[in-house]
């Protein structure tokens, strides 16, 4: 058996530029204990100051004791220690391990300062198990790439410097030093897929093929190279697929792309926008239902954390829309008003006394949502138009219209915020426009009220 030497850790990190801190993701288990001890042995040659971070998920009765063990171990090694407790509560049907992982990396992402490195103790056997799980789940080349050595994380980087080391090597190293570690009882639970592979399947495979972990890890490396090539080709194609709205894709351009490349481009687009990738069925629905729908249709394909929608010839990937604030009415007092449900902020600017506008009318200002069957005479227009027509001319999809704040003074509609202002009742029409004029109006946003901070600001729908 090969022997693990801390010098190999120093060599693995030698190519990284100097940073503020090098963090060890320290769970207290065997693997992270080996990484922590090795880092302490070569701390003078690390690219930054050595720190340890421990995340207590609050999922095990013994988790507080584990945290104290981690703190004491770091104190004995003179390593600064940061502990975080999360108190997670997975809902029925959710995997506690998956919930814990998402929450853990979320904490890591927030923790890292620009350039910081976070080292995790994933090793060769972990890589082999990850590849097998990906195969069982029917993953493509990106999933079969398993875990990369380095990846962006928050403002820093995630580094896995032990992927070429086996668990047996790390255990030998820790036992030789006489160090102790904590054991998570779920590591012996065969109902968990990874534990089943680790304790029941992999030992049988090693009896037949002693180097199976190394060969599986090598296959993961080949898949990673293929995934890079796929992304290079898909990225080149994506450059010519941009839609009219920021961050969107052109439906017409996508439909001209060869089917296999079209799917690769969609996956890369979603990944770049930070979404969990869809499974084969959901990706197929995007291709066969959304891209082929009528231009006036508004199809939806959704999976956890993402909704893919179409409006006219643009394809959108969005966070799930919150519950629409239908029939909600709020009284607006003061210059700034925070809208409910995370829908942003309204700012009122000094008024010049124009009749019918904020500050000039005796009625209180009201903000309403989802009010239908209203009309508005946009500034500069002769005709009153239904709100549906105004939204259409402004290019606002029907799935966003219920979230648009409508500004009232009493019963009088003053503005469709972010879209246009409405002329007050009794205001004379502009002399330059006749009743026979049928050209679309030029919609003007309210000059004295600004809607900002809403979830769709980056899409350029609202001004």
C-alpha positions as CSV (number, residue, x, y, z in Angstrom):
1,X,0.0,0.0,0.0
2,X,1.2,3.5,-0.8
3,X,1.9,5.8,2.1
4,X,0.3,9.2,2.4
5,X,2.8,12.0,3.1
6,X,1.9,15.6,3.9
7,X,4.5,16.6,1.4
8,X,2.2,15.5,-1.4
9,X,-0.4,17.9,-0.1
10,X,2.1,20.8,-0.1
11,X,3.0,19.9,-3.7
12,X,-0.7,19.7,-4.8
13,X,-1.2,23.3,-3.5
14,X,2.1,24.8,-4.6
15,X,0.7,26.1,-7.9
16,X,-2.0,28.2,-6.3
17,X,-1.4,32.0,-6.0
18,X,-1.1,33.4,-2.5
19,X,-4.5,33.9,-0.8
20,X,-5.8,35.2,2.5
21,X,-6.9,31.9,4.0
22,X,-6.8,28.2,3.2
23,X,-9.9,26.6,4.9
24,X,-10.2,22.9,5.8
25,X,-13.7,21.6,5.7
26,X,-13.4,19.7,8.9
27,X,-16.3,17.3,9.8
28,X,-14.3,15.4,12.4
29,X,-14.4,12.2,10.4
30,X,-11.4,10.1,9.4
31,X,-10.9,11.7,6.0
32,X,-11.0,15.3,7.1
33,X,-8.9,14.5,10.2
34,X,-6.1,13.3,7.8
35,X,-6.4,16.4,5.7
36,X,-6.4,18.7,8.7
37,X,-3.3,17.0,10.3
38,X,-1.4,17.0,7.0
39,X,-2.2,20.7,6.4
40,X,-1.0,21.5,9.9
41,X,2.3,19.7,9.1
42,X,3.0,21.8,6.1
43,X,1.2,25.0,7.0
44,X,4.3,27.2,6.4
45,X,4.1,26.2,2.7
46,X,0.4,26.6,2.1
47,X,-0.6,29.6,-0.1
48,X,-2.5,31.2,2.8
49,X,-3.2,31.2,6.5
50,X,-4.6,27.8,7.7
51,X,-8.1,27.8,9.2
52,X,-10.7,25.1,9.9
53,X,-14.5,25.3,9.5
54,X,-17.0,22.8,10.9
55,X,-20.7,22.8,10.0
56,X,-23.0,21.2,12.5
57,X,-26.2,20.4,10.6
58,X,-28.2,19.6,13.7
59,X,-29.4,16.3,12.2
60,X,-27.7,13.9,14.8
61,X,-28.1,13.8,18.6
62,X,-24.3,13.7,18.9
63,X,-23.6,16.6,16.6
64,X,-22.8,19.0,19.5
65,X,-20.3,16.6,20.9
66,X,-18.7,16.3,17.5
67,X,-18.4,20.0,17.2
68,X,-16.6,20.1,20.6
69,X,-14.2,17.4,19.4
70,X,-13.4,19.4,16.3
71,X,-12.8,22.5,18.3
72,X,-10.5,20.7,20.7
73,X,-8.5,19.0,17.9
74,X,-7.9,22.4,16.2
75,X,-6.8,23.9,19.5
76,X,-4.3,21.1,20.0
77,X,-2.9,21.8,16.5
78,X,-3.0,25.6,17.0
79,X,-5.4,26.0,14.0
80,X,-8.0,28.8,14.2
81,X,-11.5,27.2,14.3
82,X,-14.9,28.4,13.1
83,X,-18.0,26.5,13.9
84,X,-21.5,27.0,12.5
85,X,-24.7,25.3,13.5
86,X,-27.6,25.1,11.1
87,X,-30.5,23.2,12.7
88,X,-31.8,21.8,9.5
89,X,-35.3,20.2,9.3
90,X,-35.7,18.2,6.1
91,X,-39.3,17.9,5.0
92,X,-40.9,14.4,4.4
93,X,-39.5,12.9,1.3
94,X,-36.4,15.0,1.2
95,X,-33.0,13.3,1.6
96,X,-31.4,14.6,4.8
97,X,-27.9,14.0,3.3
98,X,-28.8,16.1,0.2
99,X,-30.4,18.9,2.3
100,X,-27.3,18.9,4.5
101,X,-24.9,19.1,1.5
102,X,-26.7,22.0,-0.1
103,X,-26.8,23.9,3.2
104,X,-23.2,23.1,3.9
105,X,-21.9,24.4,0.6
106,X,-24.1,27.4,0.9
107,X,-22.4,28.3,4.2
108,X,-19.0,27.6,2.6
109,X,-19.9,29.9,-0.4
110,X,-20.8,32.8,1.9
111,X,-17.7,32.2,4.1
112,X,-15.0,32.5,1.4
113,X,-13.4,35.8,0.8
114,X,-12.1,36.6,-2.7
115,X,-9.5,34.1,-3.7
116,X,-9.7,31.9,-0.5
117,X,-9.3,28.2,-0.9
118,X,-11.6,25.6,0.7
119,X,-10.0,22.1,0.9
120,X,-12.2,19.0,1.3
121,X,-11.1,15.5,2.0
122,X,-12.7,13.6,-0.8
123,X,-10.5,10.8,-1.9
124,X,-10.2,8.2,-4.7
125,X,-12.8,5.8,-3.2
126,X,-15.3,8.7,-2.9
127,X,-14.7,9.4,-6.6
128,X,-15.3,5.8,-7.5
129,X,-18.5,5.7,-5.6
130,X,-19.7,9.0,-7.1
131,X,-19.1,7.6,-10.6
132,X,-21.1,4.4,-9.9
133,X,-24.0,6.4,-8.4
134,X,-24.0,8.6,-11.5
135,X,-24.0,5.5,-13.8
136,X,-26.9,4.0,-11.8
137,X,-28.9,7.3,-12.1
138,X,-28.3,7.4,-15.9
139,X,-26.2,10.6,-15.8
140,X,-24.5,12.1,-18.9
141,X,-20.8,12.9,-19.3
142,X,-21.0,15.8,-16.9
143,X,-22.4,13.6,-14.1
144,X,-19.9,10.8,-14.9
145,X,-17.1,13.3,-14.5
146,X,-17.8,12.9,-10.8
147,X,-15.9,15.4,-8.6
148,X,-13.4,17.9,-10.2
149,X,-10.1,18.6,-8.4
150,X,-10.9,22.4,-8.4
151,X,-14.1,24.4,-8.9
152,X,-15.3,27.9,-8.3
153,X,-17.2,28.4,-5.0
154,X,-18.6,31.8,-4.0
155,X,-15.7,34.3,-4.2
156,X,-13.1,31.6,-3.7
157,X,-12.3,28.1,-4.9
158,X,-13.1,24.6,-3.8
159,X,-10.1,22.2,-4.0
160,X,-10.1,18.4,-3.5
161,X,-6.3,17.6,-3.1
162,X,-6.8,14.0,-2.0
163,X,-8.6,12.5,-5.1
164,X,-5.5,10.4,-5.9
165,X,-5.4,8.9,-2.4
166,X,-7.3,5.9,-1.1
167,X,-9.2,5.8,2.2
168,X,-6.9,3.1,3.4
169,X,-3.9,5.4,3.0
170,X,-5.5,8.1,4.9
171,X,-6.6,5.8,7.7
172,X,-3.0,4.4,8.0
173,X,-1.7,8.0,8.2
174,X,-4.1,9.0,11.0
175,X,-3.6,5.7,13.0
176,X,0.1,6.1,12.8
177,X,-0.2,9.5,14.4
178,X,-2.5,8.2,17.1
179,X,-5.3,10.7,16.3
180,X,-9.0,10.0,17.0
181,X,-12.0,10.9,14.9
182,X,-15.8,10.8,15.1
183,X,-18.0,8.2,13.4
184,X,-21.3,9.3,11.9
185,X,-23.8,6.4,12.6
186,X,-25.3,6.9,9.1
187,X,-22.0,5.6,7.6
188,X,-23.2,2.1,8.5
189,X,-26.7,2.5,7.3
190,X,-27.2,0.2,4.2
191,X,-30.5,2.0,3.3
192,X,-28.3,4.9,2.0
193,X,-27.1,4.4,-1.6
194,X,-23.6,5.5,-1.0
195,X,-23.2,3.5,2.2
196,X,-24.6,0.4,0.4
197,X,-21.9,0.8,-2.3
198,X,-19.1,1.5,0.2
199,X,-19.8,-1.4,2.6
200,X,-21.4,-4.1,0.4
201,X,-20.6,-3.6,-3.2
202,X,-17.1,-2.1,-3.4
203,X,-15.5,-4.8,-1.1
204,X,-16.8,-7.5,-3.5
205,X,-15.5,-5.6,-6.5
206,X,-12.1,-5.2,-4.9
207,X,-11.9,-8.9,-4.4
208,X,-12.2,-9.4,-8.1
209,X,-10.5,-6.2,-9.3
210,X,-8.1,-4.8,-6.5
211,X,-7.5,-1.6,-8.4
212,X,-11.2,-0.9,-9.1
213,X,-11.2,2.5,-7.3
214,X,-8.3,3.8,-9.3
215,X,-9.7,2.6,-12.7
216,X,-13.1,4.0,-11.9
217,X,-11.6,7.3,-11.0
218,X,-9.6,7.2,-14.2
219,X,-12.8,6.7,-16.2
220,X,-14.3,9.8,-14.4
221,X,-11.3,11.7,-15.6
222,X,-11.9,10.7,-19.2
223,X,-15.6,11.8,-18.8
224,X,-14.4,15.1,-17.4
225,X,-12.2,15.7,-20.5
226,X,-15.2,14.8,-22.8
227,X,-17.4,17.2,-20.8
228,X,-14.9,20.0,-21.4
229,X,-15.1,19.4,-25.1
230,X,-18.9,19.3,-25.1
231,X,-19.0,22.6,-23.3
232,X,-16.5,24.2,-25.7
233,X,-18.7,23.3,-28.7
234,X,-21.9,24.2,-26.9
235,X,-20.4,27.5,-25.7
236,X,-19.5,28.4,-29.2
237,X,-23.0,27.6,-30.4
238,X,-24.6,29.6,-27.5
239,X,-22.9,32.8,-28.6
240,X,-25.3,32.8,-31.6
241,X,-28.5,31.8,-29.8
242,X,-29.1,34.9,-27.6
243,X,-32.7,36.2,-27.4
244,X,-34.0,39.7,-27.3
245,X,-34.2,39.9,-23.5
246,X,-31.1,39.7,-21.3
247,X,-30.2,36.1,-20.4
248,X,-32.7,34.5,-22.8
249,X,-32.3,32.3,-25.8
250,X,-33.9,32.7,-29.2
251,X,-36.4,30.0,-29.9
252,X,-36.1,30.3,-33.6
253,X,-32.3,30.0,-33.5
254,X,-32.5,27.0,-31.2
255,X,-34.9,25.2,-33.6
256,X,-32.3,25.5,-36.4
257,X,-29.6,23.8,-34.3
258,X,-28.9,20.0,-34.7
259,X,-30.8,18.1,-32.0
260,X,-27.8,16.8,-30.0
261,X,-26.1,20.1,-30.0
262,X,-29.4,21.9,-29.1
263,X,-29.6,19.8,-25.9
264,X,-26.0,20.5,-25.0
265,X,-26.5,24.2,-25.5
266,X,-29.6,24.2,-23.3
267,X,-27.7,22.3,-20.5
268,X,-24.8,24.7,-20.6
269,X,-27.2,27.7,-20.6
270,X,-29.0,26.5,-17.5
271,X,-25.7,25.6,-15.7
272,X,-24.2,29.0,-16.4
273,X,-27.3,30.6,-15.0
274,X,-26.9,28.7,-11.8
275,X,-29.8,26.2,-12.1
276,X,-29.9,22.5,-11.3
277,X,-29.9,20.6,-14.5
278,X,-33.2,18.9,-15.6
279,X,-33.4,15.2,-16.0
280,X,-33.8,13.6,-19.5
281,X,-37.6,13.8,-19.3
282,X,-37.8,17.5,-18.5
283,X,-35.1,18.4,-21.0
284,X,-37.1,16.5,-23.6
285,X,-40.2,18.5,-22.7
286,X,-38.3,21.8,-23.2
287,X,-37.3,20.6,-26.7
288,X,-40.6,19.0,-27.8
289,X,-43.2,21.2,-26.0
290,X,-41.7,24.6,-25.3
291,X,-39.6,25.1,-28.5
292,X,-42.3,23.9,-30.8
293,X,-45.2,25.8,-29.2
294,X,-47.1,28.5,-31.0
295,X,-45.6,32.0,-30.7
296,X,-48.6,33.1,-28.7
297,X,-48.5,30.1,-26.3
298,X,-46.8,30.3,-23.0
299,X,-45.7,26.8,-22.0
300,X,-43.9,26.0,-18.8
301,X,-41.5,23.2,-17.8
302,X,-40.6,23.2,-14.1
303,X,-38.4,21.2,-11.8
304,X,-37.0,22.1,-8.3
305,X,-35.5,25.5,-8.3
306,X,-36.2,26.4,-12.0
307,X,-38.9,27.3,-14.4
308,X,-38.3,27.4,-18.1
309,X,-40.9,29.6,-19.9
310,X,-41.4,31.0,-23.4
311,X,-42.7,34.4,-24.4
312,X,-43.0,35.1,-28.1
313,X,-39.5,34.1,-29.4
314,X,-37.6,34.2,-26.2
315,X,-36.8,31.3,-23.9
316,X,-36.5,32.2,-20.2
317,X,-35.0,30.3,-17.2
318,X,-36.3,31.7,-14.0
319,X,-36.5,31.0,-10.3
320,X,-40.0,29.7,-9.4
321,X,-42.5,32.5,-9.3
322,X,-43.8,33.4,-5.8
323,X,-47.5,33.2,-5.1
324,X,-49.2,36.1,-7.0
325,X,-50.4,38.9,-4.7
326,X,-53.9,38.8,-6.3
327,X,-56.5,41.2,-4.8
328,X,-53.9,42.7,-2.5
329,X,-54.2,46.4,-1.6
330,X,-51.5,48.4,0.3
331,X,-51.6,52.0,1.5
332,X,-48.4,53.9,0.5
333,X,-47.2,56.5,3.0
334,X,-43.8,58.1,3.0
335,X,-41.3,58.5,0.1
336,X,-40.3,54.8,0.0
337,X,-42.5,51.7,0.1
338,X,-41.4,48.1,0.4
339,X,-43.7,45.9,-1.6
340,X,-44.8,42.5,-0.1
341,X,-43.6,39.1,-1.1
342,X,-40.1,40.3,-2.1
343,X,-41.5,42.3,-5.0
344,X,-39.1,45.2,-4.6
345,X,-39.4,48.8,-3.6
346,X,-41.3,51.9,-4.8
347,X,-39.5,55.3,-4.6
348,X,-41.5,58.6,-4.8
349,X,-39.6,61.6,-6.0
350,X,-40.4,65.3,-5.3
351,X,-43.6,66.4,-7.1
352,X,-44.0,69.6,-9.1
353,X,-47.7,69.8,-8.2
354,X,-49.1,68.4,-11.5
355,X,-52.8,67.4,-10.9
356,X,-53.5,63.7,-10.5
357,X,-50.0,62.8,-9.4
358,X,-48.5,61.8,-6.0
359,X,-48.5,64.8,-3.7
360,X,-51.0,66.8,-5.7
361,X,-54.2,64.8,-4.9
362,X,-56.1,64.6,-1.6
363,X,-56.7,60.8,-2.0
364,X,-54.2,58.4,-0.3
365,X,-51.9,56.5,-2.6
366,X,-52.8,52.8,-2.9
367,X,-50.9,50.0,-4.5
368,X,-52.9,47.1,-5.9
369,X,-52.1,43.8,-7.7
370,X,-54.0,41.6,-10.1
371,X,-56.9,44.0,-10.7
372,X,-58.4,43.1,-14.1
373,X,-60.9,44.8,-16.4
374,X,-59.2,48.2,-16.0
375,X,-58.3,50.7,-18.7
376,X,-55.6,53.4,-18.9
377,X,-55.0,56.3,-21.2
378,X,-51.2,56.2,-21.5
379,X,-49.5,59.6,-21.5
380,X,-49.5,61.0,-25.0
381,X,-52.5,58.9,-26.2
382,X,-56.0,59.8,-27.2
383,X,-57.5,56.4,-26.4
384,X,-58.1,54.5,-23.2
385,X,-56.7,51.0,-23.6
386,X,-57.4,47.8,-21.6
387,X,-54.4,46.8,-19.4
388,X,-54.1,43.6,-21.4
389,X,-53.4,45.6,-24.5
390,X,-50.9,47.9,-22.7
391,X,-49.1,44.9,-21.3
392,X,-48.9,43.3,-24.8
393,X,-47.5,46.5,-26.4
394,X,-44.9,46.7,-23.6
395,X,-44.0,43.0,-24.1
396,X,-44.9,41.9,-20.6
397,X,-45.7,38.2,-20.5
398,X,-49.0,37.2,-19.0
399,X,-47.2,35.2,-16.3
400,X,-45.6,38.4,-14.9
401,X,-48.6,40.7,-15.1
402,X,-50.1,39.8,-11.7
403,X,-46.9,41.0,-10.0
404,X,-46.9,44.5,-11.6
405,X,-47.9,47.2,-9.0
406,X,-50.8,49.3,-10.0
407,X,-50.7,52.8,-8.4
408,X,-54.1,54.4,-7.5
409,X,-55.3,57.6,-5.9
410,X,-58.6,56.4,-4.5
411,X,-60.3,54.7,-7.5
412,X,-58.2,56.5,-10.1
413,X,-55.5,54.5,-11.8
414,X,-52.4,56.6,-11.9
415,X,-49.8,54.2,-13.3
416,X,-48.9,50.7,-14.3
417,X,-45.5,50.9,-12.6
418,X,-42.5,50.0,-14.6
419,X,-44.7,50.2,-17.8
420,X,-46.5,53.6,-18.2
421,X,-48.3,56.4,-16.5
422,X,-52.0,57.0,-17.0
423,X,-53.4,60.4,-17.8
424,X,-55.7,61.7,-15.0
425,X,-59.4,61.7,-15.6
426,X,-60.5,64.8,-17.4
427,X,-57.1,65.6,-18.9
428,X,-57.3,67.0,-22.4
429,X,-55.8,64.7,-25.1
430,X,-52.7,66.0,-26.9
431,X,-53.6,68.1,-29.9
432,X,-51.1,66.3,-32.1
433,X,-53.0,63.1,-31.9
434,X,-56.4,62.6,-33.5
435,X,-59.1,60.1,-32.6
436,X,-58.4,58.3,-35.9
437,X,-54.8,57.7,-35.0
438,X,-54.3,54.0,-34.8
439,X,-50.6,53.7,-34.4
440,X,-49.4,52.0,-31.1
441,X,-48.8,54.4,-28.3
442,X,-45.3,55.1,-27.0
443,X,-45.5,53.9,-23.4
444,X,-43.8,56.2,-20.9
445,X,-42.9,55.2,-17.4
446,X,-44.1,57.4,-14.5
447,X,-41.4,60.1,-14.0
448,X,-42.0,60.5,-10.3
449,X,-42.3,56.8,-9.1
450,X,-39.6,54.1,-9.6
451,X,-40.1,50.4,-9.1
452,X,-36.8,48.6,-8.3
453,X,-35.3,45.6,-6.6
454,X,-37.9,43.1,-8.0
455,X,-36.8,39.6,-9.1
456,X,-37.2,40.4,-12.9
457,X,-35.2,43.6,-13.0
458,X,-32.3,42.0,-15.0
459,X,-34.7,40.9,-17.7
460,X,-35.4,44.4,-18.9
461,X,-39.2,44.2,-18.8
462,X,-39.8,47.1,-16.5
463,X,-38.4,50.6,-16.7
